[in-house]
Amino acid sequence: MTVIELPDEQAEALKAGAAARGVTLEAWLKQLSEFAMPGAALDWSRCAAVERVPERVGGAWIFRNSRLPVAVVFENLEDGVTIDELVEIYEGLTREMVEAVLDFAARSLAASPALSL
């Protein structure tokens, strides 16, 4: 079982988004990690916590002022790593950064039926 530590509001938004599409939260996190790759359908340009610099990390969406791809968060959460563990593993990553990305993804996917899973 995957354990993800999120504030109740964010956790419920993610669970509701997954349930509305008839998939598990784990499957949705996997899909979210794909949306963090170059050319993905999710418009990460509207998330203040991230940026895309063509010369860095192959143009992947990364956390602002870093080389850490956003996809790493979703891949690790899918594997059962908690937010606190992520912050310990990746230097410079903060809980606030992770929560900003999760909140943005949940709000974006909930607002766009075109991004159904």
N, CA, C and O atoms as a GROMACS GRO file, in nm:
protein
  468
    1MET      N    1   0.084  -0.118   0.000
    1MET     CA    2   0.000   0.000   0.000
    1MET      C    3   0.088   0.124   0.000
    1MET      O    4   0.187   0.131   0.074
    2THR      N    5   0.054   0.221  -0.082
    2THR     CA    6   0.128   0.345  -0.090
    2THR      C    7   0.076   0.443   0.012
    2THR      O    8  -0.045   0.462   0.024
    3VAL      N    9   0.167   0.505   0.088
    3VAL     CA   10   0.128   0.603   0.188
    3VAL      C   11   0.179   0.739   0.142
    3VAL      O   12   0.298   0.757   0.118
    4ILE      N   13   0.088   0.834   0.131
    4ILE     CA   14   0.123   0.969   0.090
    4ILE      C   15   0.074   1.063   0.198
    4ILE      O   16  -0.045   1.065   0.230
    5GLU      N   17   0.165   1.141   0.253
    5GLU     CA   18   0.129   1.236   0.358
    5GLU      C   19   0.099   1.372   0.296
    5GLU      O   20   0.190   1.439   0.247
    6LEU      N   21  -0.028   1.411   0.297
    6LEU     CA   22  -0.072   1.539   0.243
    6LEU      C   23  -0.171   1.602   0.339
    6LEU      O   24  -0.234   1.532   0.418
    7PRO      N   25  -0.185   1.734   0.332
    7PRO     CA   26  -0.294   1.795   0.409
    7PRO      C   27  -0.427   1.736   0.361
    7PRO      O   28  -0.441   1.699   0.244
    8ASP      N   29  -0.524   1.726   0.451
    8ASP     CA   30  -0.651   1.662   0.420
    8ASP      C   31  -0.715   1.714   0.292
    8ASP      O   32  -0.765   1.637   0.210
    9GLU      N   33  -0.714   1.846   0.274
    9GLU     CA   34  -0.777   1.906   0.156
    9GLU      C   35  -0.712   1.860   0.027
    9GLU      O   36  -0.781   1.828  -0.069
   10GLN      N   37  -0.580   1.856   0.024
   10GLN     CA   38  -0.509   1.811  -0.096
   10GLN      C   39  -0.529   1.662  -0.120
   10GLN      O   40  -0.548   1.619  -0.234
   11ALA      N   41  -0.525   1.584  -0.014
   11ALA     CA   42  -0.544   1.440  -0.027
   11ALA      C   43  -0.682   1.410  -0.082
   11ALA      O   44  -0.697   1.325  -0.170
   12GLU      N   45  -0.782   1.478  -0.032
   12GLU     CA   46  -0.919   1.455  -0.079
   12GLU      C   47  -0.935   1.496  -0.225
   12GLU      O   48  -1.005   1.429  -0.301
   13ALA      N   49  -0.870   1.605  -0.265
   13ALA     CA   50  -0.878   1.650  -0.404
   13ALA      C   51  -0.814   1.546  -0.498
   13ALA      O   52  -0.869   1.517  -0.604
   14LEU      N   53  -0.700   1.491  -0.458
   14LEU     CA   54  -0.636   1.389  -0.540
   14LEU      C   55  -0.719   1.261  -0.546
   14LEU      O   56  -0.737   1.204  -0.654
   15LYS      N   57  -0.770   1.218  -0.433
   15LYS     CA   58  -0.853   1.097  -0.431
   15LYS      C   59  -0.979   1.116  -0.513
   15LYS      O   60  -1.019   1.026  -0.587
   16ALA      N   61  -1.042   1.232  -0.501
   16ALA     CA   62  -1.164   1.259  -0.577
   16ALA      C   63  -1.136   1.262  -0.727
   16ALA      O   64  -1.214   1.210  -0.806
   17GLY      N   65  -1.024   1.322  -0.764
   17GLY     CA   66  -0.988   1.326  -0.906
   17GLY      C   67  -0.966   1.187  -0.963
   17GLY      O   68  -1.009   1.158  -1.074
   18ALA      N   69  -0.900   1.102  -0.886
   18ALA     CA   70  -0.877   0.965  -0.931
   18ALA      C   71  -1.009   0.888  -0.939
   18ALA      O   72  -1.036   0.821  -1.038
   19ALA      N   73  -1.090   0.899  -0.835
   19ALA     CA   74  -1.217   0.827  -0.831
   19ALA      C   75  -1.310   0.871  -0.943
   19ALA      O   76  -1.380   0.789  -1.002
   20ALA      N   77  -1.310   1.000  -0.974
   20ALA     CA   78  -1.397   1.052  -1.080
   20ALA      C   79  -1.359   0.993  -1.216
   20ALA      O   80  -1.442   0.987  -1.307
   21ARG      N   81  -1.236   0.949  -1.228
   21ARG     CA   82  -1.189   0.891  -1.353
   21ARG      C   83  -1.185   0.739  -1.348
   21ARG      O   84  -1.144   0.673  -1.444
   22GLY      N   85  -1.227   0.683  -1.235
   22GLY     CA   86  -1.235   0.538  -1.221
   22GLY      C   87  -1.101   0.469  -1.209
   22GLY      O   88  -1.085   0.354  -1.250
   23VAL      N   89  -1.002   0.539  -1.152
   23VAL     CA   90  -0.870   0.479  -1.135
   23VAL      C   91  -0.826   0.493  -0.990
   23VAL      O   92  -0.884   0.569  -0.913
   24THR      N   93  -0.724   0.419  -0.956
   24THR     CA   94  -0.668   0.430  -0.821
   24THR      C   95  -0.582   0.555  -0.811
   24THR      O   96  -0.539   0.612  -0.912
   25LEU      N   97  -0.557   0.597  -0.690
   25LEU     CA   98  -0.470   0.711  -0.668
   25LEU      C   99  -0.330   0.682  -0.721
   25LEU      O  100  -0.265   0.770  -0.776
   26GLU      N  101  -0.284   0.558  -0.706
   26GLU     CA  102  -0.152   0.521  -0.756
   26GLU      C  103  -0.145   0.535  -0.908
   26GLU      O  104  -0.046   0.584  -0.961
   27ALA      N  105  -0.251   0.492  -0.978
   27ALA     CA  106  -0.254   0.505  -1.124
   27ALA      C  107  -0.254   0.652  -1.165
   27ALA      O  108  -0.192   0.690  -1.264
   28TRP      N  109  -0.326   0.733  -1.088
   28TRP     CA  110  -0.332   0.874  -1.120
   28TRP      C  111  -0.195   0.940  -1.099
   28TRP      O  112  -0.154   1.024  -1.179
   29LEU      N  113  -0.125   0.904  -0.992
   29LEU     CA  114   0.009   0.959  -0.968
   29LEU      C  115   0.103   0.921  -1.082
   29LEU      O  116   0.186   1.002  -1.123
   30LYS      N  117   0.090   0.800  -1.133
   30LYS     CA  118   0.172   0.759  -1.247
   30LYS      C  119   0.142   0.847  -1.367
   30LYS      O  120   0.233   0.891  -1.436
   31GLN      N  121   0.014   0.873  -1.392
   31GLN     CA  122  -0.025   0.959  -1.503
   31GLN      C  123   0.026   1.102  -1.482
   31GLN      O  124   0.073   1.166  -1.576
   32LEU      N  125   0.018   1.151  -1.359
   32LEU     CA  126   0.068   1.285  -1.328
   32LEU      C  127   0.217   1.296  -1.357
   32LEU      O  128   0.263   1.399  -1.405
   33SER      N  129   0.293   1.190  -1.328
   33SER     CA  130   0.436   1.195  -1.356
   33SER      C  131   0.462   1.209  -1.505
   33SER      O  132   0.558   1.273  -1.545
   34GLU      N  133   0.376   1.149  -1.587
   34GLU     CA  134   0.390   1.163  -1.732
   34GLU      C  135   0.357   1.305  -1.776
   34GLU      O  136   0.414   1.354  -1.873
   35PHE      N  137   0.265   1.372  -1.706
   35PHE     CA  138   0.231   1.510  -1.738
   35PHE      C  139   0.344   1.606  -1.703
   35PHE      O  140   0.342   1.720  -1.748
   36ALA      N  141   0.440   1.562  -1.626
   36ALA     CA  142   0.552   1.647  -1.587
   36ALA      C  143   0.668   1.637  -1.687
   36ALA      O  144   0.771   1.702  -1.669
   37MET      N  145   0.652   1.557  -1.790
   37MET     CA  146   0.756   1.540  -1.891
   37MET      C  147   0.740   1.643  -2.002
   37MET      O  148   0.633   1.702  -2.018
   38PRO      N  149   0.847   1.667  -2.080
   38PRO     CA  150   0.836   1.760  -2.193
   38PRO      C  151   0.724   1.719  -2.287
   38PRO      O  152   0.707   1.600  -2.316
   39GLY      N  153   0.648   1.815  -2.335
   39GLY     CA  154   0.539   1.789  -2.428
   39GLY      C  155   0.412   1.739  -2.362
   39GLY      O  156   0.317   1.702  -2.431
   40ALA      N  157   0.408   1.736  -2.229
   40ALA     CA  158   0.291   1.685  -2.158
   40ALA      C  159   0.173   1.780  -2.172
   40ALA      O  160   0.189   1.898  -2.201
   41ALA      N  161   0.053   1.725  -2.150
   41ALA     CA  162  -0.070   1.802  -2.168
   41ALA      C  163  -0.097   1.901  -2.055
   41ALA      O  164  -0.166   2.001  -2.077
   42LEU      N  165  -0.046   1.877  -1.938
   42LEU     CA  166  -0.070   1.968  -1.826
   42LEU      C  167   0.012   2.095  -1.845
   42LEU      O  168   0.132   2.086  -1.875
   43ASP      N  169  -0.049   2.212  -1.829
   43ASP     CA  170   0.018   2.339  -1.853
   43ASP      C  171   0.094   2.385  -1.730
   43ASP      O  172   0.046   2.467  -1.652
   44TRP      N  173   0.214   2.331  -1.712
   44TRP     CA  174   0.295   2.362  -1.595
   44TRP      C  175   0.343   2.506  -1.595
   44TRP      O  176   0.390   2.554  -1.491
   45SER      N  177   0.333   2.577  -1.706
   45SER     CA  178   0.379   2.716  -1.710
   45SER      C  179   0.300   2.805  -1.615
   45SER      O  180   0.344   2.915  -1.582
   46ARG      N  181   0.185   2.759  -1.571
   46ARG     CA  182   0.101   2.835  -1.479
   46ARG      C  183   0.129   2.801  -1.332
   46ARG      O  184   0.061   2.853  -1.244
   47CYS      N  185   0.226   2.716  -1.307
   47CYS     CA  186   0.264   2.680  -1.170
   47CYS      C  187   0.390   2.755  -1.132
   47CYS      O  188   0.496   2.736  -1.192
   48ALA      N  189   0.380   2.841  -1.032
   48ALA     CA  190   0.491   2.927  -0.992
   48ALA      C  191   0.610   2.849  -0.936
   48ALA      O  192   0.722   2.902  -0.931
   49ALA      N  193   0.589   2.727  -0.893
   49ALA     CA  194   0.697   2.650  -0.829
   49ALA      C  195   0.791   2.584  -0.930
   49ALA      O  196   0.895   2.531  -0.891
   50VAL      N  197   0.756   2.588  -1.058
   50VAL     CA  198   0.836   2.515  -1.157
   50VAL      C  199   0.873   2.605  -1.275
   50VAL      O  200   0.818   2.713  -1.294
   51GLU      N  201   0.967   2.554  -1.353
   51GLU     CA  202   1.008   2.623  -1.475
   51GLU      C  203   1.061   2.520  -1.574
   51GLU      O  204   1.093   2.407  -1.538
   52ARG      N  205   1.070   2.563  -1.700
   52ARG     CA  206   1.130   2.478  -1.803
   52ARG      C  207   1.240   2.560  -1.868
   52ARG      O  208   1.216   2.668  -1.922
   53VAL      N  209   1.360   2.507  -1.863
   53VAL     CA  210   1.477   2.571  -1.924
   53VAL      C  211   1.532   2.471  -2.025
   53VAL      O  212   1.583   2.366  -1.986
   54PRO      N  213   1.521   2.502  -2.154
   54PRO     CA  214   1.561   2.404  -2.257
   54PRO      C  215   1.700   2.345  -2.237
   54PRO      O  216   1.724   2.229  -2.272
   55GLU      N  217   1.792   2.423  -2.182
   55GLU     CA  218   1.929   2.375  -2.162
   55GLU      C  219   1.946   2.289  -2.038
   55GLU      O  220   2.052   2.231  -2.017
   56ARG      N  221   1.845   2.281  -1.955
   56ARG     CA  222   1.856   2.203  -1.830
   56ARG      C  223   1.765   2.081  -1.834
   56ARG      O  224   1.647   2.092  -1.869
   57VAL      N  225   1.819   1.968  -1.800
   57VAL     CA  226   1.745   1.842  -1.784
   57VAL      C  227   1.658   1.812  -1.907
   57VAL      O  228   1.545   1.767  -1.895
   58GLY      N  229   1.714   1.838  -2.024
   58GLY     CA  230   1.646   1.805  -2.149
   58GLY      C  231   1.515   1.877  -2.170
   58GLY      O  232   1.428   1.828  -2.243
   59GLY      N  233   1.498   1.992  -2.107
   59GLY     CA  234   1.374   2.068  -2.125
   59GLY      C  235   1.258   2.019  -2.042
   59GLY      O  236   1.144   2.062  -2.062
   60ALA      N  237   1.284   1.929  -1.947
   60ALA     CA  238   1.177   1.880  -1.859
   60ALA      C  239   1.135   1.991  -1.763
   60ALA      O  240   1.212   2.084  -1.736
   61TRP      N  241   1.014   1.981  -1.712
   61TRP     CA  242   0.970   2.075  -1.608
   61TRP      C  243   1.046   2.043  -1.482
   61TRP      O  244   1.047   1.928  -1.436
   62ILE      N  245   1.109   2.145  -1.425
   62ILE     CA  246   1.190   2.129  -1.305
   62ILE      C  247   1.145   2.228  -1.199
   62ILE      O  248   1.078   2.327  -1.230
   63PHE      N  249   1.181   2.200  -1.076
   63PHE     CA  250   1.153   2.296  -0.969
   63PHE      C  251   1.237   2.420  -0.994
   63PHE      O  252   1.354   2.410  -1.032
   64ARG      N  253   1.177   2.536  -0.973
   64ARG     CA  254   1.243   2.664  -1.001
   64ARG      C  255   1.381   2.670  -0.936
   64ARG      O  256   1.399   2.632  -0.820
   65ASN      N  257   1.476   2.719  -1.013
   65ASN     CA  258   1.615   2.737  -0.968
   65ASN      C  259   1.681   2.606  -0.924
   65ASN      O  260   1.763   2.605  -0.832
   66SER      N  261   1.646   2.498  -0.992
   66SER     CA  262   1.706   2.368  -0.959
   66SER      C  263   1.726   2.288  -1.086
   66SER      O  264   1.702   2.336  -1.197
   67ARG      N  265   1.769   2.165  -1.069
   67ARG     CA  266   1.776   2.070  -1.180
   67ARG      C  267   1.689   1.948  -1.149
   67ARG      O  268   1.702   1.844  -1.214
   68LEU      N  269   1.602   1.961  -1.050
   68LEU     CA  270   1.519   1.849  -1.007
   68LEU      C  271   1.388   1.845  -1.086
   68LEU      O  272   1.306   1.935  -1.074
   69PRO      N  273   1.370   1.741  -1.168
   69PRO     CA  274   1.246   1.730  -1.247
   69PRO      C  275   1.123   1.711  -1.158
   69PRO      O  276   1.127   1.640  -1.058
   70VAL      N  277   1.015   1.776  -1.198
   70VAL     CA  278   0.888   1.762  -1.126
   70VAL      C  279   0.843   1.615  -1.127
   70VAL      O  280   0.785   1.568  -1.030
   71ALA      N  281   0.870   1.545  -1.234
   71ALA     CA  282   0.830   1.405  -1.246
   71ALA      C  283   0.884   1.319  -1.132
   71ALA      O  284   0.822   1.220  -1.095
   72VAL      N  285   1.000   1.357  -1.077
   72VAL     CA  286   1.061   1.281  -0.967
   72VAL      C  287   0.966   1.272  -0.848
   72VAL      O  288   0.958   1.168  -0.782
   73VAL      N  289   0.894   1.380  -0.821
   73VAL     CA  290   0.800   1.380  -0.708
   73VAL      C  291   0.693   1.274  -0.729
   73VAL      O  292   0.667   1.192  -0.640
   74PHE      N  293   0.630   1.275  -0.845
   74PHE     CA  294   0.522   1.181  -0.870
   74PHE      C  295   0.570   1.038  -0.877
   74PHE      O  296   0.503   0.947  -0.829
   75GLU      N  297   0.686   1.016  -0.937
   75GLU     CA  298   0.742   0.882  -0.944
   75GLU      C  299   0.771   0.826  -0.805
   75GLU      O  300   0.744   0.710  -0.777
   76ASN      N  301   0.828   0.911  -0.718
   76ASN     CA  302   0.859   0.867  -0.583
   76ASN      C  303   0.734   0.845  -0.500
   76ASN      O  304   0.725   0.748  -0.425
   77LEU      N  305   0.635   0.934  -0.512
   77LEU     CA  306   0.510   0.915  -0.439
   77LEU      C  307   0.442   0.786  -0.483
   77LEU      O  308   0.387   0.712  -0.401
   78GLU      N  309   0.447   0.759  -0.612
   78GLU     CA  310   0.390   0.635  -0.664
   78GLU      C  311   0.458   0.513  -0.602
   78GLU      O  312   0.394   0.410  -0.580
   79ASP      N  313   0.587   0.525  -0.574
   79ASP     CA  314   0.663   0.415  -0.514
   79ASP      C  315   0.650   0.408  -0.362
   79ASP      O  316   0.710   0.322  -0.298
   80GLY      N  317   0.570   0.500  -0.304
   80GLY     CA  318   0.546   0.494  -0.160
   80GLY      C  319   0.632   0.584  -0.076
   80GLY      O  320   0.625   0.580   0.047
   81VAL      N  321   0.714   0.667  -0.139
   81VAL     CA  322   0.797   0.762  -0.064
   81VAL      C  323   0.708   0.875  -0.015
   81VAL      O  324   0.623   0.924  -0.090
   82THR      N  325   0.724   0.916   0.108
   82THR     CA  326   0.644   1.024   0.163
   82THR      C  327   0.705   1.159   0.127
   82THR      O  328   0.820   1.166   0.084
   83ILE      N  329   0.628   1.264   0.144
   83ILE     CA  330   0.679   1.399   0.118
   83ILE      C  331   0.798   1.428   0.208
   83ILE      O  332   0.898   1.483   0.162
   84ASP      N  333   0.788   1.394   0.335
   84ASP     CA  334   0.901   1.418   0.426
   84ASP      C  335   1.027   1.345   0.380
   84ASP      O  336   1.137   1.399   0.390
   85GLU      N  337   1.011   1.223   0.331
   85GLU     CA  338   1.127   1.148   0.280
   85GLU      C  339   1.184   1.215   0.156
   85GLU      O  340   1.306   1.222   0.139
   86LEU      N  341   1.096   1.263   0.068
   86LEU     CA  342   1.142   1.334  -0.052
   86LEU      C  343   1.229   1.454  -0.015
   86LEU      O  344   1.335   1.476  -0.073
   87VAL      N  345   1.182   1.530   0.082
   87VAL     CA  346   1.254   1.650   0.126
   87VAL      C  347   1.391   1.612   0.182
   87VAL      O  348   1.488   1.687   0.165
   88GLU      N  349   1.399   1.498   0.248
   88GLU     CA  350   1.528   1.453   0.302
   88GLU      C  351   1.620   1.404   0.190
   88GLU      O  352   1.741   1.426   0.195
   89ILE      N  353   1.564   1.338   0.091
   89ILE     CA  354   1.643   1.278  -0.017
   89ILE      C  355   1.699   1.384  -0.112
   89ILE      O  356   1.816   1.378  -0.149
   90TYR      N  357   1.617   1.481  -0.149
   90TYR     CA  358   1.655   1.578  -0.252
   90TYR      C  359   1.688   1.714  -0.189
   90TYR      O  360   1.600   1.786  -0.143
   91GLU      N  361   1.816   1.746  -0.190
   91GLU     CA  362   1.864   1.873  -0.133
   91GLU      C  363   1.797   1.991  -0.204
   91GLU      O  364   1.791   1.996  -0.327
   92GLY      N  365   1.749   2.085  -0.126
   92GLY     CA  366   1.686   2.204  -0.180
   92GLY      C  367   1.536   2.191  -0.200
   92GLY      O  368   1.467   2.292  -0.217
   93LEU      N  369   1.484   2.070  -0.199
   93LEU     CA  370   1.340   2.049  -0.213
   93LEU      C  371   1.272   2.072  -0.079
   93LEU      O  372   1.318   2.022   0.023
   94THR      N  373   1.163   2.147  -0.080
   94THR     CA  374   1.089   2.173   0.044
   94THR      C  375   0.949   2.114   0.035
   94THR      O  376   0.898   2.088  -0.073
   95ARG      N  377   0.889   2.096   0.150
   95ARG     CA  378   0.751   2.048   0.157
   95ARG      C  379   0.659   2.143   0.081
   95ARG      O  380   0.568   2.099   0.011
   96GLU      N  381   0.685   2.273   0.094
   96GLU     CA  382   0.601   2.372   0.027
   96GLU      C  383   0.607   2.357  -0.125
   96GLU      O  384   0.506   2.374  -0.193
   97MET      N  385   0.727   2.326  -0.178
   97MET     CA  386   0.742   2.306  -0.322
   97MET      C  387   0.661   2.185  -0.369
   97MET      O  388   0.591   2.191  -0.470
   98VAL      N  389   0.672   2.077  -0.294
   98VAL     CA  390   0.599   1.955  -0.330
   98VAL      C  391   0.449   1.980  -0.322
   98VAL      O  392   0.375   1.942  -0.413
   99GLU      N  393   0.404   2.043  -0.215
   99GLU     CA  394   0.261   2.071  -0.199
   99GLU      C  395   0.210   2.164  -0.308
   99GLU      O  396   0.097   2.148  -0.355
  100ALA      N  397   0.292   2.261  -0.350
  100ALA     CA  398   0.250   2.352  -0.458
  100ALA      C  399   0.228   2.276  -0.588
  100ALA      O  400   0.132   2.302  -0.660
  101VAL      N  401   0.318   2.182  -0.618
  101VAL     CA  402   0.306   2.102  -0.740
  101VAL      C  403   0.184   2.009  -0.733
  101VAL      O  404   0.109   1.998  -0.830
  102LEU      N  405   0.165   1.944  -0.620
  102LEU     CA  406   0.051   1.854  -0.605
  102LEU      C  407  -0.081   1.930  -0.612
  102LEU      O  408  -0.176   1.886  -0.676
  103ASP      N  409  -0.085   2.046  -0.546
  103ASP     CA  410  -0.205   2.128  -0.549
  103ASP      C  411  -0.235   2.175  -0.691
  103ASP      O  412  -0.350   2.169  -0.736
  104PHE      N  413  -0.133   2.222  -0.762
  104PHE     CA  414  -0.152   2.269  -0.899
  104PHE      C  415  -0.202   2.155  -0.988
  104PHE      O  416  -0.296   2.173  -1.065
  105ALA      N  417  -0.140   2.039  -0.977
  105ALA     CA  418  -0.180   1.925  -1.060
  105ALA      C  419  -0.323   1.882  -1.030
  105ALA      O  420  -0.401   1.857  -1.122
  106ALA      N  421  -0.358   1.875  -0.903
  106ALA     CA  422  -0.494   1.835  -0.866
  106ALA      C  423  -0.597   1.935  -0.918
  106ALA      O  424  -0.700   1.896  -0.973
  107ARG      N  425  -0.569   2.065  -0.900
  107ARG     CA  426  -0.663   2.168  -0.948
  107ARG      C  427  -0.673   2.167  -1.100
  107ARG      O  428  -0.782   2.181  -1.155
  108SER      N  429  -0.562   2.151  -1.168
  108SER     CA  430  -0.560   2.152  -1.314
  108SER      C  431  -0.636   2.033  -1.372
  108SER      O  432  -0.715   2.048  -1.465
  109LEU      N  433  -0.610   1.917  -1.317
  109LEU     CA  434  -0.676   1.797  -1.368
  109LEU      C  435  -0.824   1.796  -1.336
  109LEU      O  436  -0.905   1.750  -1.416
  110ALA      N  437  -0.859   1.846  -1.220
  110ALA     CA  438  -1.001   1.853  -1.182
  110ALA      C  439  -1.076   1.950  -1.272
  110ALA      O  440  -1.195   1.930  -1.300
  111ALA      N  441  -1.010   2.054  -1.318
  111ALA     CA  442  -1.076   2.157  -1.400
  111ALA      C  443  -1.078   2.122  -1.548
  111ALA      O  444  -1.146   2.191  -1.625
  112SER      N  445  -1.008   2.019  -1.590
  112SER     CA  446  -0.998   1.989  -1.732
  112SER      C  447  -1.040   1.845  -1.763
  112SER      O  448  -0.961   1.752  -1.746
  113PRO      N  449  -1.163   1.826  -1.809
  113PRO     CA  450  -1.208   1.692  -1.845
  113PRO      C  451  -1.128   1.633  -1.960
  113PRO      O  452  -1.125   1.511  -1.978
  114ALA      N  453  -1.062   1.718  -2.038
  114ALA     CA  454  -0.980   1.669  -2.150
  114ALA      C  455  -0.859   1.591  -2.102
  114ALA      O  456  -0.801   1.514  -2.179
  115LEU      N  457  -0.820   1.610  -1.976
  115LEU     CA  458  -0.704   1.540  -1.922
  115LEU      C  459  -0.746   1.417  -1.842
  115LEU      O  460  -0.677   1.378  -1.747
  116SER      N  461  -0.855   1.357  -1.879
  116SER     CA  462  -0.901   1.239  -1.805
  116SER      C  463  -0.804   1.125  -1.824
  116SER      O  464  -0.730   1.118  -1.922
  117LEU      N  465  -0.805   1.036  -1.727
  117LEU     CA  466  -0.712   0.922  -1.731
  117LEU      C  467  -0.779   0.801  -1.788
  117LEU      O  468  -0.717   0.696  -1.800
   0.00000   0.00000   0.00000
